[in-house]
Amino acid sequence: MTITTNEKGTRSIEVTEEHLETLQRYSLLTDLLDSNGIVNENVVQKLRLNTVALLEHHNDDPALLALCRDVLFHDNMKAYGLHQLILLYLSKNL
């Protein structure tokens, strides 16, 4: 699956089922957004910091490392891309 990471649609990231399963296994998107529900660069940073903390305890999990490398810390991952990732995750988990 491909998510668009900018409004013009010129950048994208490939997301696999394994990436989505890892997001679910570690509950990385749970309580990520504030009450306003807006995804901005602060939310991207919060997700990355939460993931770094997890890596300190689960650094031998290849799925978590792949999620970080391929999606969360990808150069194209910005607020718009995270919003698209959240929408994809919700569509697959409802």
Secondary structure by P-SEA (a helix, b strand, c coil): ccccccccccbbbbbcaaaaaaaaaaccccccccccccccaaaaaaaaaaaaaaaacccccaaaaaaaacccccccccaaaaaaaaaaaaaacc
